[in-house]
Amino acid sequence: MTALPATLPTGTWAVDASHTEASFTVRHAGISKVRGTVAVTSGTLTVGEDLESSSVVVTLDPSTVSTGDATRDGHLQSGDFFDVGTHGEWTFTSTAVRPAGSDYVIVGDLTVHGVTRQVELETVFNGSAVDPFGNTRIGFEASLTISRKDFGLTWNAALEAGGVLVGDKVKIDLDVSAIKQA
């Protein structure tokens, strides 16, 4: 049994979607990066008395992908990429939480485009606070890098000078705010 630090309050916490962001970065044409966001629509964090009884369940909506370019966003939502008409929801469900120095690694099943793979999120607890409305909040940052191909996202275009238009590695960063539930 791995004890939690006293600074990490136990309980059930609802992800505050309006103060939570999932962002991504992927190489474009091998020379620059495209950045975007996908909305986190719901989530529950359970902080148990120990790491073994702690868990995370989160849902994201790929139809909300935003890269700052409506044409690219439409292409990402199409069958070439996310196929939101068929795969309208992404999920993450933790299977383990373990310490990593003063931080954590959350291991779990990420489902994107109908494909589930085990991933590890490097996670930092940012603290807790009571907001002006009396809500007790906790905050976390987490990151991971995935292969698009591992999730069946294989669309690409060859470049005249060699290489491909869209890189395989996608860096995902999460900034999460959650409110304590009664």
C-alpha positions as CSV (number, residue, x, y, z in Angstrom):
1,M,0.0,0.0,0.0
2,T,1.5,3.3,-1.1
3,A,0.4,6.2,1.1
4,L,-0.6,9.5,-0.4
5,P,1.1,12.7,0.7
6,A,-0.9,14.8,3.2
7,T,-1.2,17.6,0.6
8,L,-3.3,15.5,-1.8
9,P,-6.9,15.5,-0.4
10,T,-8.9,12.3,-0.6
11,G,-12.4,12.1,-2.0
12,T,-14.3,12.1,-5.3
13,W,-13.7,15.0,-7.6
14,A,-15.6,16.0,-10.8
15,V,-13.5,17.4,-13.6
16,D,-14.5,21.0,-14.3
17,A,-14.6,21.0,-18.1
18,S,-14.6,24.8,-18.3
19,H,-11.2,24.9,-16.5
20,T,-9.6,21.8,-18.0
21,E,-7.8,21.5,-21.3
22,A,-6.4,18.7,-23.4
23,S,-3.9,20.0,-26.0
24,F,-1.8,18.3,-28.6
25,T,1.3,19.0,-30.7
26,V,2.2,17.1,-33.9
27,R,4.9,17.7,-36.5
28,H,3.8,19.2,-39.8
29,A,5.9,18.5,-43.0
30,G,8.8,17.7,-40.7
31,I,9.6,21.3,-40.2
32,S,7.0,22.9,-37.9
33,K,4.4,21.9,-35.3
34,V,0.6,22.1,-35.3
35,R,-1.0,22.6,-32.0
36,G,-4.6,22.1,-31.0
37,T,-7.1,21.3,-28.3
38,V,-9.9,18.8,-27.7
39,A,-12.6,19.4,-25.1
40,V,-12.6,17.2,-22.0
41,T,-16.4,16.8,-21.5
42,S,-16.5,14.9,-18.2
43,G,-14.4,13.0,-15.7
44,T,-14.1,11.7,-12.2
45,L,-11.0,11.5,-10.1
46,T,-11.1,9.3,-7.0
47,V,-8.3,10.0,-4.6
48,G,-8.3,7.1,-2.1
49,E,-6.4,6.7,1.1
50,D,-3.6,5.2,-0.9
51,L,-2.5,5.1,-4.6
52,E,-4.0,1.6,-5.1
53,S,-7.5,2.9,-4.4
54,S,-7.2,6.0,-6.5
55,S,-8.6,6.2,-10.1
56,V,-9.3,8.4,-13.0
57,V,-12.0,8.2,-15.7
58,V,-12.2,10.9,-18.4
59,T,-14.2,11.5,-21.6
60,L,-13.1,13.8,-24.5
61,D,-15.1,14.9,-27.6
62,P,-13.1,14.8,-30.8
63,S,-15.7,16.8,-32.7
64,T,-14.4,19.8,-30.7
65,V,-10.9,19.6,-32.1
66,S,-9.5,23.1,-32.7
67,T,-6.3,24.0,-34.3
68,G,-7.1,27.6,-35.4
69,D,-7.9,26.5,-38.9
70,A,-11.5,25.5,-39.7
71,T,-10.5,23.6,-42.9
72,R,-7.9,21.6,-41.0
73,D,-10.3,21.0,-38.1
74,G,-12.9,19.6,-40.6
75,H,-10.3,17.3,-42.1
76,L,-9.3,16.1,-38.6
77,Q,-13.0,15.3,-37.9
78,S,-13.4,13.4,-41.1
79,G,-12.9,9.7,-41.9
80,D,-9.3,10.4,-42.8
81,F,-8.5,11.0,-39.2
82,F,-10.9,11.0,-36.2
83,D,-14.1,9.9,-38.0
84,V,-16.2,11.6,-35.4
85,G,-19.4,10.3,-37.0
86,T,-18.4,6.8,-36.0
87,H,-16.0,7.4,-33.1
88,G,-17.6,10.4,-31.3
89,E,-16.0,9.9,-27.9
90,W,-12.5,9.2,-26.6
91,T,-12.0,7.8,-23.1
92,F,-9.2,7.3,-20.6
93,T,-9.7,4.8,-17.7
94,S,-6.9,4.3,-15.2
95,T,-5.7,0.9,-14.2
96,A,-3.0,1.9,-11.7
97,V,-1.4,4.9,-10.1
98,R,2.1,4.8,-8.9
99,P,4.6,7.3,-7.4
100,A,7.3,8.8,-9.5
101,G,9.5,10.8,-7.2
102,S,7.4,13.6,-5.9
103,D,5.0,13.1,-8.8
104,Y,2.8,10.3,-10.2
105,V,2.4,8.0,-13.2
106,I,-1.2,7.2,-14.0
107,V,-1.4,4.0,-16.1
108,G,-4.6,3.4,-18.0
109,D,-6.5,2.5,-21.2
110,L,-6.8,5.3,-23.7
111,T,-9.4,4.8,-26.4
112,V,-9.1,6.9,-29.5
113,H,-10.7,6.2,-32.9
114,G,-12.1,3.0,-31.5
115,V,-8.7,1.6,-30.6
116,T,-7.7,1.1,-27.0
117,R,-4.0,1.1,-25.9
118,Q,-2.4,1.2,-22.5
119,V,-0.6,4.5,-21.9
120,E,1.2,6.2,-19.0
121,L,0.6,9.8,-18.0
122,E,3.4,11.6,-16.2
123,T,1.4,13.6,-13.7
124,V,2.1,16.5,-11.4
125,F,-0.3,17.5,-8.5
126,N,-0.5,21.3,-8.5
127,G,-2.3,21.7,-5.2
128,S,-5.7,22.4,-3.8
129,A,-7.6,25.6,-3.2
130,V,-11.0,26.9,-2.3
131,D,-12.4,29.1,-5.0
132,P,-14.5,32.3,-4.4
133,F,-17.7,30.2,-4.7
134,G,-16.8,27.8,-1.9
135,N,-15.7,24.9,-4.1
136,T,-12.7,22.9,-3.1
137,R,-10.6,22.3,-6.1
138,I,-7.5,20.2,-7.0
139,G,-5.3,20.7,-10.0
140,F,-3.1,18.4,-12.0
141,E,-0.9,18.5,-15.1
142,A,-0.2,15.4,-17.1
143,S,1.6,14.6,-20.4
144,L,2.2,11.7,-22.6
145,T,3.4,11.0,-26.2
146,I,1.5,8.5,-28.4
147,S,1.9,7.1,-31.9
148,R,-0.9,8.0,-34.2
149,K,-0.5,4.7,-36.0
150,D,-1.1,2.8,-32.7
151,F,-4.6,4.2,-32.8
152,G,-5.3,3.5,-36.4
153,L,-4.7,7.1,-37.5
154,T,-2.7,6.4,-40.6
155,W,-3.7,9.1,-43.1
156,N,-0.7,10.9,-44.5
157,A,0.7,12.5,-47.7
158,A,4.1,12.1,-49.1
159,L,6.2,15.2,-49.5
160,E,8.0,15.9,-52.7
161,A,11.4,16.3,-50.9
162,G,10.8,13.1,-48.9
163,G,9.1,12.4,-45.7
164,V,5.4,12.9,-44.8
165,L,3.0,15.7,-44.1
166,V,1.9,14.6,-40.6
167,G,4.3,13.2,-38.0
168,D,3.5,10.0,-36.2
169,K,4.3,11.1,-32.6
170,V,1.7,13.3,-30.9
171,K,2.5,15.0,-27.6
172,I,-0.6,15.4,-25.4
173,D,-0.7,17.8,-22.4
174,L,-3.5,17.9,-19.9
175,D,-4.3,20.7,-17.4
176,V,-7.0,19.5,-15.1
177,S,-9.1,21.3,-12.5
178,A,-11.6,19.2,-10.4
179,I,-14.2,20.1,-7.8
180,K,-14.7,18.0,-4.7
181,Q,-18.1,16.2,-4.6
182,A,-20.2,15.8,-1.5
